[in-house]
Every structure is written in structure tokens, then in C-alpha cells.
């Protein structure tokens, strides 16, 4: 198979570092860079494959969200005082802080 030449530009320090690593690996610079790029591509492809179902789910959810109206058609009833306190408590758990004092639980003021 015919080889294709690819030219890259990099800082002198980077080039020297790559040369040293290639030498330690017993490879010339071209073989070292090809091996590194091939390893990186395989890793990226494996990650993409592993998360493809999640990515598709996110894409569907985003598409559905775009189709939703910007403003709700109906405004629900106002929250009761207890519901408001429950929401505040839940937000405090989510944010990891006591929203009334703006401190994290267990931390001194």
C-alpha cells in the first residue's frame, strides 16, 4: 500500500520531547506518532460506541424540548406554603447548601 506523507508544525520543545519518547519506545518519530494517533482514535471510537445510546437519547430529548411551546398553555395553581418550603428544601439538597444562610451544611459561618 502506498504511504501518504502528512506534514505537521510544532514547537521545537514539543518536537524534541516527541523524539525522546519515540527513541525510548524504540521507534522512529513517524512510527511513534502513527501509534499514538491510532491508539487515540481507537479510544475515541470505543467511547463513542459505548455512549452512542446515551447520545441518541439526549438528541431525542433535545429535539422534543425544541418542539415544546416556549410559554405553558396554562398556569398551574400557586404553591401552598408547605409546597414552597418543600421545594426550597429540595433545592438545598440539590445545590448542597442551606439556601437560607448560603452556607454548606456542616460548615461554620
Backbone as numpy.savetxt, mean C-alpha at the origin, in Angstrom:
# Nx Ny Nz CAx CAy CAz Cx Cy Cz
19.05 -17.42 -28.96 18.21 -16.25 -28.96 19.10 -15.02 -28.96
18.73 -14.04 -29.78 19.51 -12.81 -29.88 19.35 -11.99 -28.60
20.42 -11.40 -28.16 20.38 -10.58 -26.96 20.09 -9.14 -27.34
19.44 -8.43 -26.45 19.13 -7.03 -26.63 19.90 -6.23 -25.60
20.50 -5.16 -26.03 21.26 -4.30 -25.12 20.34 -3.21 -24.60
20.40 -3.00 -23.28 19.66 -1.91 -22.63 20.68 -1.03 -21.94
20.59 0.24 -22.17 21.51 1.19 -21.56 20.83 1.86 -20.38
21.54 1.95 -19.26 21.00 2.64 -18.09 21.99 3.71 -17.64
21.48 4.71 -16.94 22.32 5.76 -16.39 22.16 5.75 -14.88
23.27 5.87 -14.17 23.22 5.90 -12.73 24.42 6.64 -12.19
24.34 7.00 -10.92 25.44 7.69 -10.26 26.66 6.78 -10.18
27.83 7.39 -10.14 29.06 6.62 -10.02 29.09 5.75 -8.78
28.58 6.28 -7.66 28.54 5.50 -6.41 27.64 4.28 -6.57
26.50 4.46 -7.24 25.61 3.32 -7.46 26.29 2.27 -8.34
26.94 2.74 -9.38 27.61 1.83 -10.31 28.69 1.02 -9.57
29.46 1.69 -8.74 30.51 1.00 -8.00 29.93 -0.01 -7.02
28.87 0.37 -6.36 28.22 -0.55 -5.41 27.69 -1.78 -6.14
27.08 -1.58 -7.29 26.57 -2.71 -8.09 27.73 -3.60 -8.53
28.83 -2.99 -8.97 30.00 -3.77 -9.38 30.51 -4.64 -8.24
30.59 -4.07 -7.03 31.07 -4.83 -5.87 30.14 -6.00 -5.55
28.84 -5.76 -5.58 27.88 -6.82 -5.29 27.93 -7.91 -6.36
28.07 -7.51 -7.59 28.16 -8.49 -8.68 29.41 -9.35 -8.50
30.50 -8.70 -8.17 31.75 -9.44 -7.97 31.62 -10.44 -6.82
31.01 -10.00 -5.71 30.82 -10.90 -4.57 29.93 -12.08 -4.94
28.98 -11.86 -5.86 28.08 -12.93 -6.29 28.72 -13.79 -7.38
29.90 -13.41 -7.84 30.58 -14.17 -8.88 29.98 -13.97 -10.26
29.37 -12.81 -10.47 28.72 -12.50 -11.75 29.29 -11.23 -12.35
29.14 -11.12 -13.67 29.46 -9.82 -14.25 28.26 -8.90 -13.99
28.44 -7.62 -14.21 27.40 -6.64 -13.89 26.11 -6.94 -14.65
26.21 -7.28 -15.92 25.00 -7.56 -16.70 24.22 -8.74 -16.11
24.91 -9.83 -15.82 24.24 -11.00 -15.27 23.64 -10.69 -13.90
24.36 -9.90 -13.09 23.86 -9.53 -11.77 22.58 -8.71 -11.89
22.58 -7.70 -12.76 21.40 -6.85 -12.93 20.22 -7.64 -13.49
20.49 -8.55 -14.43 19.41 -9.38 -14.97 18.82 -10.26 -13.87
19.68 -10.86 -13.05 19.20 -11.71 -11.96 18.38 -10.89 -10.96
18.85 -9.71 -10.62 18.13 -8.86 -9.67 16.77 -8.43 -10.24
16.76 -8.03 -11.49 15.51 -7.60 -12.12 14.54 -8.77 -12.24
15.04 -9.93 -12.61 14.20 -11.12 -12.76 13.59 -11.51 -11.42
14.39 -11.46 -10.35 13.90 -11.77 -9.00 12.81 -10.77 -8.60
13.04 -9.48 -8.86 12.06 -8.45 -8.51 10.77 -8.64 -9.30
10.88 -8.97 -10.59 9.67 -9.19 -11.39 8.88 -10.38 -10.89
9.56 -11.47 -10.53 8.88 -12.66 -10.01 8.16 -12.33 -8.71
8.81 -11.56 -7.84 8.19 -11.18 -6.57 6.95 -10.33 -6.80
7.07 -9.34 -7.69 5.94 -8.47 -8.00 4.78 -9.26 -8.59
5.07 -10.15 -9.52 4.02 -10.96 -10.14 3.35 -11.87 -9.12
4.11 -12.43 -8.19 3.53 -13.29 -7.15 2.61 -12.49 -6.24
3.03 -11.30 -5.88 2.20 -10.43 -5.03 0.93 -10.04 -5.77
1.06 -9.65 -7.02 -0.11 -9.27 -7.81 -1.09 -10.44 -7.92
-0.57 -11.64 -8.14 -1.43 -12.81 -8.25 -2.12 -13.10 -6.93
-1.38 -13.01 -5.83 -1.95 -13.30 -4.52 -3.05 -12.32 -4.16
-2.93 -11.07 -4.57 -3.90 -10.06 -4.20 -4.88 -9.73 -5.32
-4.90 -10.49 -6.40 -5.77 -10.17 -7.53 -7.24 -10.21 -7.15
-7.66 -11.17 -6.31 -9.06 -11.22 -5.89 -9.43 -10.00 -5.06
-8.53 -9.59 -4.17 -8.79 -8.40 -3.35 -8.83 -7.16 -4.23
-7.91 -7.06 -5.17 -7.89 -5.91 -6.07 -9.18 -5.83 -6.89
-9.68 -6.98 -7.35 -10.93 -7.00 -8.12 -12.09 -6.58 -7.24
-12.11 -7.05 -6.00 -13.17 -6.68 -5.06 -13.16 -5.17 -4.81
-11.98 -4.61 -4.60 -11.86 -3.17 -4.39 -12.34 -2.41 -5.62
-11.95 -2.86 -6.81 -12.36 -2.19 -8.03 -13.89 -2.20 -8.17
-14.51 -3.35 -7.86 -15.98 -3.42 -7.93 -16.62 -2.48 -6.92
-16.09 -2.45 -5.70 -16.63 -1.57 -4.66 -16.49 -0.11 -5.06
-15.35 0.25 -5.64 -15.16 1.64 -6.08 -16.12 2.00 -7.20
-16.34 1.07 -8.13 -17.28 1.32 -9.22 -18.69 1.50 -8.67
-19.08 0.65 -7.72 -20.41 0.77 -7.11 -20.53 2.09 -6.35
-19.48 2.50 -5.67 -19.51 3.75 -4.92 -19.68 4.94 -5.85
-19.05 4.89 -7.02 -19.18 5.99 -7.98 -20.61 6.11 -8.50
-21.32 4.98 -8.52 -22.69 4.98 -9.02 -23.69 5.49 -7.98
-23.27 5.60 -6.73 -24.17 6.07 -5.69 -24.42 7.57 -5.83
-25.62 8.02 -5.44 -25.88 9.46 -5.50 -24.99 10.19 -4.50
-24.65 11.41 -4.83 -23.79 12.21 -3.96 -24.51 12.54 -2.67
-25.76 12.94 -2.75 -26.56 13.26 -1.59 -27.58 12.15 -1.37
-27.81 11.76 -0.13 -28.82 10.74 0.11 -30.20 11.26 -0.27
-31.05 10.35 -0.75 -32.41 10.74 -1.13 -33.23 11.16 0.08
-33.00 10.48 1.18 -33.74 10.76 2.40 -32.77 11.04 3.53
-33.17 11.92 4.40 -32.38 12.18 5.59 -33.01 11.37 6.70
-32.21 10.57 7.35 -32.72 9.72 8.43 -33.06 10.55 9.65
-33.64 9.89 10.62 -34.00 10.60 11.85 -32.74 11.02 12.60
-32.86 12.05 13.40 -31.75 12.51 14.23 -31.39 11.42 15.22
-30.15 11.37 15.63 -29.71 10.40 16.62 -30.23 10.79 18.00
-30.53 9.78 18.77 -30.86 10.04 20.16 -29.57 10.36 20.89
-29.69 10.88 22.10 -28.50 11.21 22.87 -27.66 9.95 23.14
-28.30 8.82 23.42 -27.58 7.57 23.66 -26.87 7.12 22.39
-27.52 7.22 21.23 -26.90 6.83 19.96 -25.69 7.71 19.67
-25.81 9.01 19.98 -24.69 9.93 19.76 -23.50 9.52 20.65
-23.76 9.19 21.93 -22.70 8.75 22.83 -22.07 7.44 22.33
-22.90 6.53 21.82 -22.39 5.26 21.29 -21.48 5.49 20.09
-21.88 6.42 19.22 -21.06 6.74 18.05 -19.74 7.35 18.50
-19.77 8.26 19.44 -18.54 8.88 19.95 -17.62 7.83 20.55
-18.19 6.89 21.32 -17.39 5.84 21.93 -16.76 4.95 20.86
-17.52 4.62 19.83 -16.99 3.78 18.75 -15.88 4.51 18.01
-16.07 5.80 17.75 -15.02 6.58 17.08 -13.77 6.63 17.94
-13.94 6.73 19.25 -12.79 6.72 20.15 -12.01 5.43 20.05
-12.74 4.31 19.93 -12.06 3.02 19.77 -11.32 2.95 18.45
-11.96 3.43 17.40 -11.36 3.38 16.07 -10.10 4.25 16.01
-10.19 5.44 16.58 -9.06 6.37 16.52 -8.04 6.14 17.63
-8.37 5.27 18.58 -7.42 4.96 19.63 -7.18 6.08 20.59
-8.17 6.92 20.78 -8.00 8.02 21.72 -9.33 8.35 22.36
-9.24 9.01 23.48 -10.44 9.52 24.13 -10.74 10.85 23.46
-11.76 10.88 22.63 -12.04 12.07 21.82 -12.41 13.28 22.67
-12.89 13.07 23.89 -13.27 14.19 24.74 -12.03 14.91 25.27
-10.94 14.17 25.49 -9.75 14.80 26.05 -8.61 14.86 25.05
-8.82 14.26 23.86 -7.79 14.20 22.81 -6.52 13.53 23.30
-6.67 12.56 24.24 -5.54 11.80 24.72 -5.76 10.34 24.38
-4.68 9.63 24.22 -4.79 8.19 24.05 -5.07 7.58 25.41
-5.92 6.55 25.46 -6.20 5.90 26.74 -4.93 5.41 27.39
-4.83 5.61 28.71 -3.68 5.11 29.44 -2.47 6.01 29.41
-2.55 7.16 28.72 -1.42 8.09 28.65 -1.71 9.29 29.55
-0.66 9.78 30.19 -0.81 10.94 31.06 -1.05 12.18 30.23
-1.70 13.16 30.85 -2.00 14.42 30.16 -0.77 15.24 29.96
